[in-house]
């Protein structure tokens, strides 16, 4: 049986993950503007990437989308957030620390 404390901890983690995703989306939008802002079709590019980000099934999908544009990924992510990521995302984050400095 799940205790009230465990339920509260899970809800709190869900809130922290949601906040991490909101912050990631904000950083992603700024990155796209910096990277593609001079493109005459920027509005369509922005809309397409943000739609893909929003439609991603989970945090891993969102991190993969941001990384595909060369956006630095927070490595390592906050520990409790990392617990919600799949191993492939954590491996990417660990194996590509040089992307932080792009």
N, CA, C and O atoms as a GROMACS GRO file, in nm:
protein
  408
    1UNK      N    1   0.084  -0.118   0.000
    1UNK     CA    2   0.000   0.000   0.000
    1UNK      C    3   0.089   0.125   0.000
    1UNK      O    4   0.193   0.128   0.067
    2UNK      N    5   0.049   0.225  -0.074
    2UNK     CA    6   0.126   0.349  -0.083
    2UNK      C    7   0.082   0.442   0.029
    2UNK      O    8  -0.037   0.468   0.048
    3UNK      N    9   0.180   0.493   0.101
    3UNK     CA   10   0.149   0.582   0.213
    3UNK      C   11   0.120   0.724   0.163
    3UNK      O   12   0.153   0.759   0.050
    4UNK      N   13   0.057   0.802   0.249
    4UNK     CA   14   0.031   0.943   0.215
    4UNK      C   15   0.161   1.017   0.190
    4UNK      O   16   0.167   1.103   0.102
    5UNK      N   17   0.263   0.984   0.265
    5UNK     CA   18   0.394   1.049   0.248
    5UNK      C   19   0.453   1.016   0.110
    5UNK      O   20   0.507   1.104   0.044
    6UNK      N   21   0.442   0.891   0.069
    6UNK     CA   22   0.492   0.851  -0.063
    6UNK      C   23   0.413   0.920  -0.174
    6UNK      O   24   0.469   0.962  -0.275
    7UNK      N   25   0.282   0.933  -0.154
    7UNK     CA   26   0.198   1.002  -0.253
    7UNK      C   27   0.237   1.150  -0.261
    7UNK      O   28   0.245   1.205  -0.371
    8UNK      N   29   0.261   1.213  -0.148
    8UNK     CA   30   0.300   1.354  -0.146
    8UNK      C   31   0.436   1.372  -0.212
    8UNK      O   32   0.457   1.469  -0.286
    9UNK      N   33   0.528   1.280  -0.186
    9UNK     CA   34   0.661   1.287  -0.247
    9UNK      C   35   0.652   1.271  -0.399
    9UNK      O   36   0.720   1.343  -0.473
   10UNK      N   37   0.570   1.180  -0.445
   10UNK     CA   38   0.553   1.159  -0.589
   10UNK      C   39   0.490   1.283  -0.653
   10UNK      O   40   0.532   1.324  -0.761
   11UNK      N   41   0.391   1.341  -0.588
   11UNK     CA   42   0.326   1.462  -0.641
   11UNK      C   43   0.426   1.577  -0.646
   11UNK      O   44   0.427   1.654  -0.741
   12UNK      N   45   0.508   1.587  -0.542
   12UNK     CA   46   0.609   1.693  -0.539
   12UNK      C   47   0.710   1.674  -0.652
   12UNK      O   48   0.750   1.771  -0.717
   13UNK      N   49   0.751   1.550  -0.676
   13UNK     CA   50   0.844   1.522  -0.785
   13UNK      C   51   0.780   1.553  -0.920
   13UNK      O   52   0.844   1.608  -1.008
   14UNK      N   53   0.653   1.516  -0.935
   14UNK     CA   54   0.581   1.549  -1.059
   14UNK      C   55   0.581   1.700  -1.083
   14UNK      O   56   0.599   1.745  -1.196
   15UNK      N   57   0.562   1.777  -0.977
   15UNK     CA   58   0.563   1.922  -0.989
   15UNK      C   59   0.702   1.973  -1.028
   15UNK      O   60   0.714   2.063  -1.112
   16UNK      N   61   0.807   1.916  -0.969
   16UNK     CA   62   0.944   1.958  -1.003
   16UNK      C   63   0.979   1.921  -1.147
   16UNK      O   64   1.045   1.999  -1.216
   17UNK      N   65   0.935   1.805  -1.192
   17UNK     CA   66   0.957   1.764  -1.331
   17UNK      C   67   0.882   1.859  -1.425
   17UNK      O   68   0.936   1.902  -1.527
   18UNK      N   69   0.758   1.892  -1.391
   18UNK     CA   70   0.680   1.984  -1.474
   18UNK      C   71   0.748   2.121  -1.480
   18UNK      O   72   0.752   2.183  -1.586
   19UNK      N   73   0.801   2.168  -1.369
   19UNK     CA   74   0.871   2.297  -1.367
   19UNK      C   75   1.000   2.288  -1.451
   19UNK      O   76   1.033   2.382  -1.523
   20UNK      N   77   1.071   2.177  -1.442
   20UNK     CA   78   1.191   2.156  -1.522
   20UNK      C   79   1.156   2.160  -1.670
   20UNK      O   80   1.228   2.220  -1.750
   21UNK      N   81   1.045   2.096  -1.707
   21UNK     CA   82   1.002   2.096  -1.847
   21UNK      C   83   0.965   2.237  -1.892
   21UNK      O   84   1.001   2.277  -2.003
   22UNK      N   85   0.895   2.313  -1.808
   22UNK     CA   86   0.860   2.452  -1.844
   22UNK      C   87   0.987   2.535  -1.866
   22UNK      O   88   0.996   2.611  -1.962
   23UNK      N   89   1.084   2.520  -1.775
   23UNK     CA   90   1.210   2.595  -1.789
   23UNK      C   91   1.286   2.550  -1.913
   23UNK      O   92   1.346   2.632  -1.983
   24UNK      N   93   1.286   2.420  -1.940
   24UNK     CA   94   1.353   2.367  -2.058
   24UNK      C   95   1.290   2.424  -2.185
   24UNK      O   96   1.361   2.460  -2.278
   25UNK      N   97   1.158   2.434  -2.188
   25UNK     CA   98   1.088   2.488  -2.305
   25UNK      C   99   1.124   2.635  -2.326
   25UNK      O  100   1.145   2.679  -2.439
   26UNK      N  101   1.131   2.710  -2.218
   26UNK     CA  102   1.168   2.852  -2.227
   26UNK      C  103   1.309   2.867  -2.283
   26UNK      O  104   1.333   2.950  -2.371
   27UNK      N  105   1.402   2.787  -2.231
   27UNK     CA  106   1.540   2.790  -2.280
   27UNK      C  107   1.546   2.746  -2.426
   27UNK      O  108   1.622   2.801  -2.505
   28UNK      N  109   1.465   2.646  -2.461
   28UNK     CA  110   1.461   2.595  -2.597
   28UNK      C  111   1.412   2.703  -2.694
   28UNK      O  112   1.470   2.721  -2.801
   29UNK      N  113   1.308   2.773  -2.657
   29UNK     CA  114   1.256   2.879  -2.742
   29UNK      C  115   1.362   2.988  -2.764
   29UNK      O  116   1.379   3.037  -2.875
   30UNK      N  117   1.431   3.026  -2.656
   30UNK     CA  118   1.537   3.127  -2.669
   30UNK      C  119   1.651   3.076  -2.757
   30UNK      O  120   1.707   3.151  -2.838
   31UNK      N  121   1.685   2.949  -2.741
   31UNK     CA  122   1.791   2.888  -2.824
   31UNK      C  123   1.751   2.890  -2.972
   31UNK      O  124   1.832   2.925  -3.058
   32UNK      N  125   1.627   2.854  -3.000
   32UNK     CA  126   1.580   2.854  -3.139
   32UNK      C  127   1.584   2.994  -3.198
   32UNK      O  128   1.622   3.012  -3.314
   33UNK      N  129   1.544   3.092  -3.119
   33UNK     CA  130   1.547   3.229  -3.170
   33UNK      C  131   1.690   3.272  -3.200
   33UNK      O  132   1.715   3.337  -3.302
   34UNK      N  133   1.783   3.236  -3.113
   34UNK     CA  134   1.923   3.272  -3.136
   34UNK      C  135   1.977   3.198  -3.258
   34UNK      O  136   2.049   3.256  -3.339
   35UNK      N  137   1.943   3.071  -3.270
   35UNK     CA  138   2.000   2.990  -3.378
   35UNK      C  139   1.934   3.014  -3.514
   35UNK      O  140   2.002   3.016  -3.616
   36UNK      N  141   1.803   3.031  -3.515
   36UNK     CA  142   1.730   3.039  -3.641
   36UNK      C  143   1.659   3.173  -3.664
   36UNK      O  144   1.591   3.189  -3.765
   37UNK      N  145   1.675   3.267  -3.573
   37UNK     CA  146   1.602   3.393  -3.579
   37UNK      C  147   1.620   3.471  -3.707
   37UNK      O  148   1.530   3.545  -3.748
   38UNK      N  149   1.735   3.457  -3.773
   38UNK     CA  150   1.760   3.530  -3.898
   38UNK      C  151   1.694   3.464  -4.018
   38UNK      O  152   1.686   3.524  -4.125
   39UNK      N  153   1.648   3.343  -4.001
   39UNK     CA  154   1.583   3.270  -4.109
   39UNK      C  155   1.449   3.337  -4.143
   39UNK      O  156   1.369   3.362  -4.052
   40UNK      N  157   1.423   3.366  -4.270
   40UNK     CA  158   1.296   3.430  -4.307
   40UNK      C  159   1.174   3.347  -4.268
   40UNK      O  160   1.064   3.400  -4.252
   41UNK      N  161   1.192   3.218  -4.253
   41UNK     CA  162   1.082   3.128  -4.216
   41UNK      C  163   1.084   3.096  -4.067
   41UNK      O  164   1.030   2.994  -4.025
   42UNK      N  165   1.145   3.184  -3.988
   42UNK     CA  166   1.164   3.155  -3.846
   42UNK      C  167   1.034   3.119  -3.774
   42UNK      O  168   1.032   3.025  -3.695
   43UNK      N  169   0.928   3.190  -3.801
   43UNK     CA  170   0.802   3.163  -3.730
   43UNK      C  171   0.756   3.019  -3.750
   43UNK      O  172   0.709   2.954  -3.656
   44UNK      N  173   0.770   2.968  -3.872
   44UNK     CA  174   0.730   2.830  -3.900
   44UNK      C  175   0.827   2.731  -3.834
   44UNK      O  176   0.785   2.628  -3.782
   45UNK      N  177   0.956   2.765  -3.837
   45UNK     CA  178   1.056   2.679  -3.772
   45UNK      C  179   1.027   2.671  -3.622
   45UNK      O  180   1.025   2.563  -3.564
   46UNK      N  181   1.005   2.786  -3.560
   46UNK     CA  182   0.976   2.792  -3.417
   46UNK      C  183   0.850   2.712  -3.384
   46UNK      O  184   0.850   2.632  -3.291
   47UNK      N  185   0.746   2.735  -3.460
   47UNK     CA  186   0.621   2.665  -3.435
   47UNK      C  187   0.638   2.514  -3.447
   47UNK      O  188   0.585   2.439  -3.365
   48UNK      N  189   0.711   2.471  -3.547
   48UNK     CA  190   0.731   2.328  -3.569
   48UNK      C  191   0.809   2.264  -3.454
   48UNK      O  192   0.769   2.159  -3.402
   49UNK      N  193   0.920   2.327  -3.416
   49UNK     CA  194   1.000   2.270  -3.306
   49UNK      C  195   0.924   2.271  -3.174
   49UNK      O  196   0.928   2.173  -3.100
   50UNK      N  197   0.854   2.380  -3.144
   50UNK     CA  198   0.782   2.388  -3.016
   50UNK      C  199   0.664   2.290  -3.014
   50UNK      O  200   0.632   2.234  -2.909
   51UNK      N  201   0.602   2.270  -3.128
   51UNK     CA  202   0.494   2.171  -3.136
   51UNK      C  203   0.550   2.031  -3.110
   51UNK      O  204   0.490   1.952  -3.037
   52UNK      N  205   0.664   2.001  -3.169
   52UNK     CA  206   0.728   1.871  -3.145
   52UNK      C  207   0.764   1.855  -2.998
   52UNK      O  208   0.744   1.749  -2.939
   53UNK      N  209   0.817   1.961  -2.939
   53UNK     CA  210   0.853   1.958  -2.797
   53UNK      C  211   0.729   1.930  -2.713
   53UNK      O  212   0.730   1.842  -2.627
   54UNK      N  213   0.623   2.006  -2.738
   54UNK     CA  214   0.501   1.992  -2.658
   54UNK      C  215   0.435   1.855  -2.677
   54UNK      O  216   0.374   1.803  -2.584
   55UNK      N  217   0.448   1.798  -2.796
   55UNK     CA  218   0.385   1.669  -2.825
   55UNK      C  219   0.468   1.549  -2.782
   55UNK      O  220   0.421   1.436  -2.786
   56UNK      N  221   0.592   1.572  -2.740
   56UNK     CA  222   0.678   1.461  -2.698
   56UNK      C  223   0.612   1.386  -2.583
   56UNK      O  224   0.547   1.445  -2.496
   57UNK      N  225   0.629   1.256  -2.584
   57UNK     CA  226   0.562   1.171  -2.487
   57UNK      C  227   0.612   1.189  -2.344
   57UNK      O  228   0.538   1.167  -2.248
   58UNK      N  229   0.738   1.228  -2.331
   58UNK     CA  230   0.794   1.236  -2.196
   58UNK      C  231   0.915   1.329  -2.195
   58UNK      O  232   0.950   1.390  -2.296
   59UNK      N  233   0.977   1.339  -2.080
   59UNK     CA  234   1.093   1.426  -2.063
   59UNK      C  235   1.207   1.385  -2.156
   59UNK      O  236   1.276   1.471  -2.211
   60UNK      N  237   1.226   1.256  -2.174
   60UNK     CA  238   1.333   1.209  -2.262
   60UNK      C  239   1.313   1.258  -2.405
   60UNK      O  240   1.408   1.301  -2.470
   61UNK      N  241   1.191   1.251  -2.452
   61UNK     CA  242   1.162   1.299  -2.587
   61UNK      C  243   1.191   1.448  -2.600
   61UNK      O  244   1.243   1.493  -2.702
   62UNK      N  245   1.157   1.523  -2.497
   62UNK     CA  246   1.181   1.667  -2.501
   62UNK      C  247   1.330   1.698  -2.500
   62UNK      O  248   1.376   1.786  -2.574
   63UNK      N  249   1.405   1.627  -2.419
   63UNK     CA  250   1.551   1.648  -2.415
   63UNK      C  251   1.611   1.612  -2.551
   63UNK      O  252   1.700   1.682  -2.599
   64UNK      N  253   1.565   1.505  -2.611
   64UNK     CA  254   1.617   1.464  -2.742
   64UNK      C  255   1.590   1.571  -2.848
   64UNK      O  256   1.676   1.599  -2.931
   65UNK      N  257   1.472   1.628  -2.845
   65UNK     CA  258   1.437   1.732  -2.943
   65UNK      C  259   1.527   1.855  -2.924
   65UNK      O  260   1.578   1.909  -3.022
   66UNK      N  261   1.546   1.897  -2.800
   66UNK     CA  262   1.631   2.014  -2.778
   66UNK      C  263   1.774   1.985  -2.820
   66UNK      O  264   1.839   2.069  -2.882
   67UNK      N  265   1.823   1.866  -2.786
   67UNK     CA  266   1.960   1.830  -2.820
   67UNK      C  267   1.981   1.821  -2.970
   67UNK      O  268   2.091   1.847  -3.019
   68UNK      N  269   1.876   1.784  -3.044
   68UNK     CA  270   1.890   1.771  -3.189
   68UNK      C  271   1.919   1.904  -3.257
   68UNK      O  272   1.966   1.907  -3.371
   69UNK      N  273   1.891   2.014  -3.190
   69UNK     CA  274   1.918   2.146  -3.246
   69UNK      C  275   2.051   2.202  -3.199
   69UNK      O  276   2.088   2.315  -3.234
   70UNK      N  277   2.123   2.124  -3.119
   70UNK     CA  278   2.251   2.171  -3.066
   70UNK      C  279   2.238   2.249  -2.937
   70UNK      O  280   2.336   2.306  -2.890
   71UNK      N  281   2.119   2.251  -2.880
   71UNK     CA  282   2.101   2.321  -2.753
   71UNK      C  283   2.173   2.246  -2.643
   71UNK      O  284   2.160   2.124  -2.632
   72UNK      N  285   2.249   2.317  -2.561
   72UNK     CA  286   2.316   2.250  -2.449
   72UNK      C  287   2.214   2.186  -2.355
   72UNK      O  288   2.109   2.244  -2.326
   73UNK      N  289   2.247   2.069  -2.309
   73UNK     CA  290   2.162   1.996  -2.216
   73UNK      C  291   2.225   2.009  -2.079
   73UNK      O  292   2.347   2.000  -2.064
   74UNK      N  293   2.142   2.029  -1.979
   74UNK     CA  294   2.194   2.040  -1.842
   74UNK      C  295   2.248   1.905  -1.800
   74UNK      O  296   2.172   1.809  -1.785
   75UNK      N  297   2.378   1.897  -1.780
   75UNK     CA  298   2.445   1.772  -1.746
   75UNK      C  299   2.523   1.788  -1.617
   75UNK      O  300   2.607   1.877  -1.609
   76UNK      N  301   2.500   1.710  -1.519
   76UNK     CA  302   2.385   1.620  -1.511
   76UNK      C  303   2.261   1.699  -1.472
   76UNK      O  304   2.271   1.808  -1.415
   77UNK      N  305   2.144   1.645  -1.502
   77UNK     CA  306   2.022   1.712  -1.459
   77UNK      C  307   2.009   1.702  -1.307
   77UNK      O  308   2.078   1.621  -1.245
   78UNK      N  309   1.923   1.780  -1.248
   78UNK     CA  310   1.902   1.765  -1.103
   78UNK      C  311   1.873   1.619  -1.070
   78UNK      O  312   1.806   1.549  -1.146
   79UNK      N  313   1.925   1.573  -0.957
   79UNK     CA  314   1.921   1.431  -0.924
   79UNK      C  315   1.780   1.373  -0.928
   79UNK      O  316   1.759   1.266  -0.986
   80UNK      N  317   1.685   1.440  -0.869
   80UNK     CA  318   1.550   1.383  -0.868
   80UNK      C  319   1.489   1.383  -1.008
   80UNK      O  320   1.409   1.295  -1.041
   81UNK      N  321   1.526   1.481  -1.090
   81UNK     CA  322   1.478   1.483  -1.229
   81UNK      C  323   1.542   1.369  -1.306
   81UNK      O  324   1.477   1.304  -1.387
   82UNK      N  325   1.669   1.344  -1.282
   82UNK     CA  326   1.741   1.235  -1.349
   82UNK      C  327   1.673   1.102  -1.322
   82UNK      O  328   1.675   1.013  -1.408
   83UNK      N  329   1.613   1.087  -1.206
   83UNK     CA  330   1.543   0.963  -1.174
   83UNK      C  331   1.426   0.938  -1.268
   83UNK      O  332   1.382   0.824  -1.282
   84UNK      N  333   1.376   1.043  -1.331
   84UNK     CA  334   1.264   1.030  -1.423
   84UNK      C  335   1.308   1.011  -1.567
   84UNK      O  336   1.225   0.989  -1.655
   85UNK      N  337   1.438   1.018  -1.593
   85UNK     CA  338   1.488   1.004  -1.729
   85UNK      C  339   1.526   0.860  -1.757
   85UNK      O  340   1.563   0.784  -1.667
   86UNK      N  341   1.517   0.825  -1.883
   86UNK     CA  342   1.560   0.692  -1.924
   86UNK      C  343   1.711   0.690  -1.934
   86UNK      O  344   1.776   0.795  -1.944
   87UNK      N  345   1.766   0.574  -1.931
   87UNK     CA  346   1.910   0.558  -1.936
   87UNK      C  347   1.971   0.621  -2.061
   87UNK      O  348   2.080   0.679  -2.054
   88UNK      N  349   1.903   0.612  -2.174
   88UNK     CA  350   1.960   0.668  -2.298
   88UNK      C  351   1.981   0.818  -2.286
   88UNK      O  352   2.080   0.871  -2.337
   89UNK      N  353   1.890   0.887  -2.222
   89UNK     CA  354   1.904   1.031  -2.205
   89UNK      C  355   2.017   1.062  -2.110
   89UNK      O  356   2.096   1.154  -2.135
   90UNK      N  357   2.028   0.987  -2.002
   90UNK     CA  358   2.137   1.009  -1.907
   90UNK      C  359   2.272   0.978  -1.971
   90UNK      O  360   2.370   1.046  -1.944
   91UNK      N  361   2.277   0.875  -2.056
   91UNK     CA  362   2.402   0.843  -2.125
   91UNK      C  363   2.439   0.957  -2.218
   91UNK      O  364   2.554   0.999  -2.222
   92UNK      N  365   2.342   1.009  -2.293
   92UNK     CA  366   2.368   1.123  -2.380
   92UNK      C  367   2.424   1.238  -2.298
   92UNK      O  368   2.523   1.301  -2.336
   93UNK      N  369   2.361   1.263  -2.188
   93UNK     CA  370   2.401   1.374  -2.102
   93UNK      C  371   2.543   1.352  -2.049
   93UNK      O  372   2.621   1.447  -2.038
   94UNK      N  373   2.574   1.230  -2.016
   94UNK     CA  374   2.705   1.198  -1.961
   94UNK      C  375   2.813   1.193  -2.069
   94UNK      O  376   2.926   1.234  -2.047
   95UNK      N  377   2.777   1.141  -2.186
   95UNK     CA  378   2.875   1.121  -2.291
   95UNK      C  379   2.901   1.248  -2.374
   95UNK      O  380   2.999   1.254  -2.449
   96UNK      N  381   2.816   1.347  -2.361
   96UNK     CA  382   2.830   1.466  -2.443
   96UNK      C  383   2.841   1.593  -2.358
   96UNK      O  384   2.771   1.691  -2.385
   97UNK      N  385   2.926   1.595  -2.257
   97UNK     CA  386   2.934   1.714  -2.171
   97UNK      C  387   2.985   1.838  -2.247
   97UNK      O  388   2.959   1.951  -2.206
   98UNK      N  389   3.056   1.815  -2.357
   98UNK     CA  390   3.106   1.930  -2.435
   98UNK      C  391   2.992   2.011  -2.495
   98UNK      O  392   3.013   2.127  -2.530
   99UNK      N  393   2.873   1.954  -2.507
   99UNK     CA  394   2.760   2.028  -2.561
   99UNK      C  395   2.715   2.141  -2.469
   99UNK      O  396   2.648   2.235  -2.512
  100UNK      N  397   2.752   2.132  -2.342
  100UNK     CA  398   2.716   2.238  -2.248
  100UNK      C  399   2.776   2.371  -2.289
  100UNK      O  400   2.718   2.477  -2.263
  101UNK      N  401   2.891   2.367  -2.353
  101UNK     CA  402   2.966   2.490  -2.382
  101UNK      C  403   2.940   2.547  -2.520
  101UNK      O  404   3.003   2.645  -2.559
  102UNK      N  405   2.848   2.488  -2.595
  102UNK     CA  406   2.818   2.538  -2.730
  102UNK      C  407   2.750   2.671  -2.725
  102UNK      O  408   2.718   2.728  -2.829
   0.00000   0.00000   0.00000
